[in-house]
Structure formats: structure tokens, C-alpha cells
């Protein structure tokens, strides 16, 4: 299938064992080498990494060991014809970060977060990417009085300034989410993420990543969140998926819940030539009920829906669309879009 100038990525965690908070795994683990082969077989171009996806157990390794393993992984990516899109620090699974990482009330936890992020930046540079993604998983609170929210923003800016100084060649994209695992996140939307970056010492190296499901969980439209990032020239990555309402983060296959909503995301990305700005990332999980031998279809389906919607976007009758807008006939515009999506 034609890729219309786009490149695509997903993370190794998107081929998963299907565990959830209430039950065990339902599929056997897939070795990383098999996942790398799947990237090529399924038509993807790049790999999203957490730091410990790239270098397992990195807290127990020296800087030299971390660099050596990261460079070895870079060679494997090169051999597979793949690149690393970004690396992200995994700061939410260590017991020390139970109260947060960069915004923890515990100074030792804050120092751990900075030290771990330095390792992440080292890994990213060894893998040949200039992009680090920050998902502030535990930067928030379960009850308002437990933390000072003004100080929390200052702590985040201090941490970002430290990262920017540590790795002058790197860009940082903040991936906001309003909740889960923390009940209330300090950086819940793209507007918050853009504003946070503008408070740093090097705002030109601060950007954002929009995830479809995270925007929906905030009660916002993902296409509008992408548009906001594009308006500031800060949209450096996307995580496309879908979501059944204001629930937990479901990571459904792209476009499988709300096709019109998916169309609007592709419309803004394609109209503003995102294929010249960044890689289209998927963050999708196979349904827990999916059998192991067909547990890659969520990736194939998401990629196919995106490319099909690019064709729908590029074949849209813009003159007819503009005529509806000029006449303020939005009911007809509604019908025009739906007819086009349904190929009627």
C-alpha cells in the first residue's frame, strides 16, 4: 500500500502479553528479535523505545555498559533498516517514584529521576535519535493538599532545564495525559505542555507529542490538540489510537471506535504536511481476547486505516467543502464529509 510520504513507528510494548490490572497475561511473550522482524514485515520504519526497552536493567549498569549495549542495538536497527524515533525514561515503575519523579516530595526520588533521565539521553544519542519523549506518568497527585502545584511546575521546569543542559543536541517532546496512573496530572493537555516548554531556558528545543486517547480522556478532540501543537510549530510526534469514552487508557486500534474522529486527525496532519515534520507513531494494544497467532492485526489495521484516510483526505472535494462553509450550510458540510467517508 502506498505510504503517501509518511513514515510509521510503534513501540515494542505494543506487541504485548495482554495483562491487565485485574488478571494475568493471556499471550506468551515475544522476543525482541521477533518484534524487530515484525517491524519490517508489517511495513513500519522506526521503533519507539523506553530506556529499558533499549538497555534492560540499566539501573544496575555502568555508563560504559549502557553505551555499549545501546550502540550494539543501533547496529541491529541499522541491519534491519530501522531507526529509533525516540527514547523515553520509564520513571513510573520503581518504588522510589510512588509519589512522583520530578515532582516527588522526596528529594532522593527527584534526584533518581534526573539521574535516570541522563541515562535515557545517553541511550538516545547512542541510538542516533535527537528526540526524547517525556510522559509525566506520576507527576500529579491523588489529593490536592499532598503537593504544592505551583512548586510542582517549578520543579518540572528545573528538571527540563537540567536535561536541556545535559544534552545540548537533544529535543524534548512532552506527552500530556490528564490521569492514570495518577488521579490528577499536572500537565494534562497540549496547552499545558506547550506552556511548560516556554518556561524553560531553551524553549526552541521543547515540543509536544499528542496521543489520541489522552486527548479524549481530557474531554478534548485529538485533532484540535494536534492543531494547537501545529500552530506553535511544536507537534513533533503523535501516538495514534482510539478510545471508548472517558475510561482507562484503552489504546484501541486507530479509527476502530470513531472513524470521523480519526478522519479529522488525519485531515489536520495531512493538510499541514506532518510527513515533513515527524514520524506517525502508533500506540495500540491488541484486545486482551485476541489469540496469540493473530495478535499483530491491531498494528496492521491501524496502519491501513491511516493510509486509507489519507486517500480520503486528499480526494476530498475542497471546492464543495468551501462552498458549504461560505454558505454557512454546515448540515450540508456534515453530509458531504460523511458521504465521502462512506464512499457514497
N, C-alpha and C positions, 0 to 999 in steps of 0.2 A: 504494500500500500504506500502511495506517495506520502512523504512526510512534510511537504509544504515549507521546507526550510527550518523546521523545528528539530530540536534535539530533546531527548527524554531521559529521565532518571527515575530510579526508585532506590529505597534502602534495603539492605539485607533483611531487616526486621519485617518487611512486607511479604516475605515467604516465611510464614510462622507456624508454630505448633498448635495455635488455636486455643490457648489457655485463656480463661477469664477470671475475674476476682472470686468467682463462686465455684470454680471447678478446675480440674486438671487439664493437661494438654490432651488433644484428641488426634493429633497427627505426629508422626516421628520427625525429629529434627533433620534438616537438610544441611549437609556440609557446605562450607563456604565455597569450595571449589565448584560444587554443583550449582550454586547460586550464580557464580560468575559465568558459567556456561549458559545459564538461563538468560542472562542479560543479552548475550549475542543471539541466542536462538529466538528470543521474543522481539528483537528489534530495538533494544534500548542502547543508549550511547554513553551513559555516565552512571556513577554509583554515588549515592548519598551515604555518608559514614557518621556514626558516633565515634568518639575517640577510641572506645574499647572494641568497636567492630573492627577497626584497623589494627589496633595493638591490644590484644586481650590482656587483662590483669595488669594494666600499665601502672597502677599504683605501687606494684611490687618490683618495678623495673627501673634501672638507672637511665639517665638521659641518653647514654650511648646505646643501650639496648633498645630504647624506644625508637631512636633514629634509625638504627639498623633494621628493625622489623618494618618500619614504615617505608624505608627505601626498597626493601625486598618486595613489599606489597605493590609499590609503584611499578616495579618491573613486571609483576604478574598482570597488572592492569594494562601496561603497555603491550604485553604479549597477547592480551585478549582484545586489543583495540578499544579499550575503555579509558575514561578519565574519571577522576574524583571531582564531583560537583562541589562538595563542601565537606567539612568535618564539624561536628557539634560535640561539646563536652556533655557527658552523661553525669549530671550532678544530683540526680534525684533518688539514686538507689543506695547510696552509702548512709549508714545510720547517723553519721555526724550531721547530715543535711536535713534531718527530720523537721527542723524549724526553719528551713530555708538554706540557701547557699550564700549568695552575695548579700542578702538582706537578713541573714540569721541574727538573732540576738547574741549568739555565741561568737566571739572574735576568732576562736580557733576554727570554727566552721567557715567563716568568711575567708580566712587565710587558706584553708584547704581548697576552697572553690577557686581562688586565684591561682594557686599552685597547679591545680588540675587543668585549669584553662590554659596556662602557659604550655603544659604538655600537649594540649589539643592543638594549639597554634604551631608548635614544633612539628606535630604529625601532619597538619595541613600543608605546611611548607615542604615537607619531605615528599608528600604525595603530589605536589605540583599544582595545588589549587590556591587561589588567593582569597577564598571565601570561607568564613566561619559563621555558622548559624547558632544563635542563642535562643533556646526555648526556656523561658523562666518558669520551669515546672513548679518549684516550691517557693517562688518569690511572691509571697502573699501571706494570708492568714486565715485561720478558722474563726477567729473572733477579733473584732476591731481593736479592742483595748490591749491586745497582746503585743502589738508593734506600733511604732510611730511611722505612719505612712509618708509623712514629709521626709523624715530621715531616710526611709527606705529608698525614695527616689534619689536622694543624695548618694546613698551607698551604691546604687546601681551606676550612677554616673562616675563615681570614683573607680569602680571596677572596670567600666568600659574604658576610661582614660588609661588605666593600667594596661589593659590589653592592647590598646592602640599604640602605646609607647613601647610595649614589649616586642611587637611585630609590626614594624612600620610599613611593610608591604602588603598587609592583610586588610581586607574589608570585613565588616561585621554586619550580618543581617539578623535583626530581632524578629522572632516568630511569636506573635502575641496569642494568648488564649485566655478567656475570661475565668475559667475554673478548671478543676480536675488536673492534678491531684489536690491542689489547694482549693479551698472553698471560694476564696476571693483573691484574684490575681491583681497585682499592682499595675501590670501592663496588659490590659485586656483587649485592646483594639489597635488597628494600624495607626490611628491618630495618636494614641499614646506612644507607640513605638517610634514614630517619626519625631514627635516632640522630645522624647528621651534622647534620641541621637543628636538633635540640635543643641542639647545642653553640653555635649562633650567637647573636648578641645579640638577634635578633628572631625567635624560633622560630615565632611565630604566622604569619609570612609565608613559612614554609618548608613545602613539601608534596612529594608524590611523583607520578610517572607510572609505571604498570605496563604493560610490554609483554609480551604473551603469550609470544613466542619467547624473550625474555630470561629470563623465569622458568624456562622449560623448559630452556634452556641451563645454568641454575644447578642443574638437577636438582630443581626445585620445582614445585608446582602453581600455575598462574596465578591460579586462584580463591582460593587461600589467601593469595597475595601481595596480591590486591585486598582480601581480608577484613582483613588486617593493617593496610593503609592506611586502610580504613574505620573500624576500631576506634580508630585515633588521630585520626580526622577529618582525614586528610592526603591522601586519594586525590582529586586534583584533575584528573586526566586519565588516559586509558587509550589504549594502542595495541593494537588487536586484530588478530591474525593467526593463523597456525598454523605448525607446525614438525614435521618428520620427525626426531625424536630429537635427540641431543646432537651436532649437526653445526655447520656455519656458520649464521649468521642467515638463514633462508630467506625469511621474510616471505610465507609461503603465504596464500592466501585464508582468511578466518576460517571455522573449522569444517570445512574440507575434509580434514583429516587425522584429527582425533579429535573427533567430534560430541559425545560425552559430556563431554569436557573443555570444549568450547565451551559446552555447556548449563550446566555448573557455573559458568562465568564470568558468563553472563547471569543465572543464578539469584541470585548474590550481589549483582550490580549492581542488579537489579530489586527484590529484597527490601529493599535499603537505599536505594532511590529515588535512584539515581545521576543520573537525569534531572533532579533538582532541584539537583545538585551541580556537574555539569560536562557537557562535550560528549564523546560517544563518538567517539574517533579511530580511524581505520584506518591501519595501516602495512603495506600489502600491495603486492607486486610481481607483475606478470604473469609467467607462466612464460617462460623465455627462448625456448622453442619456439613461443610464441604469435605468430600473424600480426599485422601492424600494424593491420589494419582491425577486429580483434576484441580489441584489447589494453586494453579497459576492463572486460571481463567480470569480472576479479578484484575490482573495486570493486563492481559490481552484485551479484555473488554474495555477497560478504561482507556487504553491507547487507541483502540479502534473508534470509540465514541468521540474522543477528542478530535481525531483526524476527520471523521465524518462531519462533525460540527464545523470544522474549519471550511470544509467544502460548502456547507450550508451558509456560513458567514460570507464567503467570497462570491457565492452565486445569488445572494440576496439582492432584490431589485431596489437599489438605493433611491432611484428616482421616485418610485411608487411610495417608498417609505417617507421620503421628504415631502411628497405631496400630501400625505396624511398629516404630517407634522404641521405643514403650512396651513392646512385647512382646519387644524385643531380637531381632527377627526381621529381621536385616539382609539375608539372602538374599532374602526377600520384598520388602524395600525395593529391592534391586538390580533385581529383576524388574519391580517397579512403575515404576521410572524408565525402564527400557528399553522396556517396553510403551508407556509414554506417549510416549517419543521416536519410537517406530516407529508410533504412532497405531494400535495393535492393539486 
